[in-house]
Amino acid sequence: MSFTATYFRILSAERLKMAKSPVWLLILISPLIALLIGLLSSTSGDWNVLMSVMVMLHGMLLLPMLTGVFTSFVCRFEHAGGGWKQLLVLPLTRTAVYLGKFTIVMALLTGTQLLLLGSILLTGMIQGMPEPVPWGFILGKLLLGLVACVPLTALQMFVSLIWSSFAAPLAINFALTIPNMLVVNSATYGPYYPWAQPMILMVPFDGPGFGVYNVPLSSLMTVVGGSAVLFITIGIVYFSKKEV
């Protein structure tokens, strides 16, 4: 079967799995928490401040954790009951299978970011922000946060492919997410830590005293792009050689 046919077949199969499972409802959790935080905060009519308080917890903890949950979930059915054997003995292109599952995870994360956008706009409307919506600024920050999830998704997909346990990759992901509270403030380590990159690229801080937030965007994107290519390549190579 060709790459394209396999890819779209996997997308269709994963979509059906999502329809039968409540896991996709998890995309609501972080935007709703951000909405609550935004409504309870005092932003002084400043979109930058509103954006900062609403994406802080989302980018630091919830989004990286959701990435781990989604990647573990898309591999869960194949790990259970010899699913990989049933799937990989079929005339399918393994690279397309990997990328199909990867796409589903990114689609779920995209949904999360879009709902967060809705939460930010709703909060701004309720608080009566005097300035017009800075669409370019908000959309740009949320898009950067999504891009930062690409290497993290690839890395966690690799871990989920290795371990047949659903809980083990989640435990590792949660354990590596918690240090974000310290790592995000380090200009030395923060830009290179995949779990910290979503927050670093979303929080609209700059100026002296903000440590890692003073790292040039071009440098951060080079790190994110390079690690994304590296982790995706590792995942595809491993999956292509995975024994049935």
C-alpha positions as CSV (number, residue, x, y, z in Angstrom):
1,M,0.0,0.0,0.0
2,S,1.3,3.5,-0.9
3,F,2.4,6.0,1.7
4,T,-0.5,8.3,1.0
5,A,-3.1,5.6,1.2
6,T,-1.6,4.3,4.4
7,Y,-1.5,7.7,5.9
8,F,-5.1,8.5,5.3
9,R,-6.2,5.1,6.4
10,I,-4.4,5.5,9.7
11,L,-6.0,9.0,10.1
12,S,-9.4,7.5,9.5
13,A,-8.9,4.7,11.9
14,E,-7.6,7.0,14.7
15,R,-10.5,9.3,14.2
16,L,-12.9,6.4,14.8
17,K,-11.0,5.5,17.9
18,M,-11.3,9.1,19.2
19,A,-15.0,9.1,18.5
20,K,-15.5,6.0,20.7
21,S,-13.3,7.3,23.5
22,P,-13.8,10.3,25.8
23,V,-10.0,11.1,25.7
24,W,-10.6,14.0,23.2
25,L,-12.6,15.8,26.0
26,L,-9.2,16.3,27.7
27,I,-8.7,19.2,25.2
28,L,-11.2,21.2,27.3
29,I,-9.4,20.9,30.6
30,S,-6.5,23.4,30.2
31,P,-8.5,26.1,28.4
32,L,-11.2,26.0,31.1
33,I,-8.6,26.3,33.8
34,A,-7.0,29.2,31.9
35,L,-10.4,30.8,31.6
36,L,-11.0,30.6,35.4
37,I,-7.5,32.0,36.1
38,G,-8.1,34.9,33.6
39,L,-11.5,35.8,35.1
40,L,-10.1,35.8,38.6
41,S,-7.0,37.9,37.7
42,S,-6.5,41.6,37.6
43,T,-5.0,42.6,34.2
44,S,-5.4,46.4,34.3
45,G,-6.8,46.2,30.7
46,D,-3.5,45.0,29.3
47,W,-3.6,42.1,26.8
48,N,0.0,41.2,27.5
49,V,-0.7,40.7,31.2
50,L,-3.9,38.8,30.4
51,M,-2.0,36.5,28.0
52,S,0.7,36.0,30.6
53,V,-1.5,34.9,33.4
54,M,-3.6,32.6,31.2
55,V,-0.8,30.7,29.4
56,M,1.5,30.4,32.4
57,L,0.1,27.2,33.9
58,H,-1.1,26.0,30.5
59,G,2.4,26.1,29.0
60,M,4.3,25.2,32.1
61,L,2.4,22.0,33.1
62,L,-0.9,21.2,31.4
63,L,0.1,21.3,27.8
64,P,3.2,19.1,28.2
65,M,1.2,16.7,30.3
66,L,-1.6,16.6,27.7
67,T,1.0,15.9,25.0
68,G,2.1,12.8,27.0
69,V,-1.5,11.6,27.5
70,F,-2.4,11.9,23.8
71,T,0.8,10.2,22.6
72,S,0.3,7.3,25.0
73,F,-3.3,7.0,24.0
74,V,-2.7,6.7,20.2
75,C,-0.4,3.8,21.0
76,R,-2.5,2.2,23.7
77,F,-4.8,0.1,21.4
78,E,-1.8,-1.4,19.5
79,H,0.0,-2.3,22.7
80,A,-3.1,-4.1,24.0
81,G,-3.9,-7.6,22.8
82,G,-1.1,-7.8,20.2
83,G,-2.4,-4.9,18.2
84,W,1.0,-4.0,16.7
85,K,1.3,-7.5,15.3
86,Q,-2.1,-7.2,13.7
87,L,-1.3,-3.8,12.3
88,L,2.3,-4.2,11.1
89,V,1.8,-7.5,9.3
90,L,-0.6,-5.6,7.0
91,P,0.9,-4.1,3.7
92,L,1.3,-0.7,5.3
93,T,4.0,1.8,5.0
94,R,5.4,2.1,8.6
95,T,6.5,5.7,8.1
96,A,3.0,6.6,7.2
97,V,1.6,4.8,10.2
98,Y,4.0,6.7,12.5
99,L,3.2,10.1,10.9
100,G,-0.6,9.3,10.9
101,K,-0.5,8.8,14.7
102,F,1.7,11.8,15.1
103,T,-0.7,14.0,13.1
104,I,-3.6,12.9,15.4
105,V,-1.7,14.0,18.5
106,M,-0.9,17.4,16.9
107,A,-4.6,17.8,15.8
108,L,-5.6,17.3,19.5
109,L,-3.1,19.8,20.6
110,T,-4.2,22.2,17.9
111,G,-7.8,21.9,19.3
112,T,-6.5,22.7,22.7
113,Q,-4.7,25.8,21.5
114,L,-7.8,27.0,19.6
115,L,-10.0,26.5,22.7
116,L,-7.3,28.5,24.7
117,L,-7.7,31.3,22.1
118,G,-11.4,31.3,22.8
119,S,-10.8,31.4,26.5
120,I,-8.5,34.4,26.1
121,L,-10.9,36.3,23.9
122,L,-13.9,35.5,26.2
123,T,-12.0,36.7,29.2
124,G,-11.0,39.9,27.5
125,M,-14.6,40.5,26.5
126,I,-15.9,39.9,30.0
127,Q,-13.3,42.1,31.6
128,G,-14.0,44.9,29.0
129,M,-10.5,45.3,27.7
130,P,-10.2,48.8,26.4
131,E,-7.7,48.0,23.6
132,P,-8.7,46.1,20.4
133,V,-7.8,42.4,20.2
134,P,-4.1,42.1,19.2
135,W,-4.9,39.2,16.8
136,G,-1.4,38.9,15.4
137,F,0.2,38.8,18.8
138,I,-2.1,36.3,20.4
139,L,-2.3,34.0,17.3
140,G,1.5,34.2,16.9
141,K,2.1,33.2,20.5
142,L,-0.3,30.3,20.4
143,L,1.1,29.1,17.2
144,L,4.7,29.2,18.6
145,G,3.4,27.1,21.6
146,L,2.0,24.6,19.2
147,V,5.2,24.4,17.2
148,A,7.1,23.9,20.4
149,C,5.0,20.8,21.0
150,V,6.3,19.1,17.8
151,P,9.7,17.9,19.3
152,L,8.0,17.1,22.6
153,T,5.3,15.0,20.8
154,A,8.0,13.2,18.8
155,L,10.0,12.4,21.9
156,Q,7.0,11.2,23.8
157,M,5.8,9.1,20.8
158,F,9.2,7.4,20.8
159,V,8.8,6.6,24.5
160,S,5.3,5.3,24.0
161,L,6.4,3.1,21.2
162,I,9.1,1.5,23.4
163,W,7.0,0.8,26.5
164,S,3.9,-1.3,26.1
165,S,2.6,0.0,29.4
166,F,0.1,2.9,29.2
167,A,1.1,4.3,32.6
168,A,4.9,4.2,32.2
169,P,5.3,6.9,29.5
170,L,2.8,9.0,31.4
171,A,4.8,8.7,34.6
172,I,8.0,9.6,32.9
173,N,6.3,12.6,31.2
174,F,4.9,13.9,34.4
175,A,8.2,13.5,36.2
176,L,10.0,15.5,33.5
177,T,7.3,18.2,33.4
178,I,7.5,19.1,37.1
179,P,11.0,20.5,36.8
180,N,9.7,23.2,34.4
181,M,9.0,25.4,37.4
182,L,12.8,25.8,37.7
183,V,14.0,25.1,34.2
184,V,11.9,27.8,32.5
185,N,13.8,30.5,34.3
186,S,17.2,29.3,33.2
187,A,18.6,30.9,30.0
188,T,21.2,28.1,30.0
189,Y,19.0,25.0,30.1
190,G,15.4,26.3,29.4
191,P,15.7,26.7,25.6
192,Y,17.0,23.1,25.3
193,Y,14.5,21.4,27.5
194,P,11.6,20.1,25.4
195,W,9.1,20.2,28.2
196,A,9.8,23.9,28.9
197,Q,9.8,25.1,25.3
198,P,6.0,25.5,24.9
199,M,5.8,28.0,27.8
200,I,8.9,29.8,26.8
201,L,7.5,30.5,23.4
202,M,4.0,31.5,24.6
203,V,4.6,33.7,27.6
204,P,4.9,37.4,26.3
205,F,7.8,38.4,28.6
206,D,10.9,40.3,27.5
207,G,13.4,42.7,29.0
208,P,16.1,42.4,31.6
209,G,15.5,40.0,34.5
210,F,13.4,37.5,32.6
211,G,16.3,35.1,32.0
212,V,15.4,32.6,29.3
213,Y,12.8,34.9,27.8
214,N,15.6,37.2,26.6
215,V,16.9,34.4,24.3
216,P,16.4,35.5,20.7
217,L,13.4,33.9,19.0
218,S,15.5,32.8,16.1
219,S,17.8,30.8,18.4
220,L,14.8,29.2,20.1
221,M,13.2,28.2,16.8
222,T,16.5,26.8,15.6
223,V,16.6,24.6,18.7
224,V,13.0,23.6,18.4
225,G,13.2,22.9,14.7
226,G,16.5,20.9,15.0
227,S,15.2,18.8,17.9
228,A,11.9,18.2,16.1
229,V,13.8,16.8,13.0
230,L,16.1,14.7,15.3
231,F,13.3,13.2,17.4
232,I,11.0,12.5,14.5
233,T,13.8,10.8,12.6
234,I,14.7,8.7,15.6
235,G,11.1,7.7,16.0
236,I,10.6,6.7,12.4
237,V,13.9,4.8,12.3
238,Y,13.0,2.9,15.4
239,F,9.4,2.2,14.3
240,S,10.6,1.0,10.9
241,K,12.9,-1.5,12.5
242,K,10.4,-2.5,15.2
243,E,9.9,-6.3,15.3
244,V,6.4,-7.6,14.9
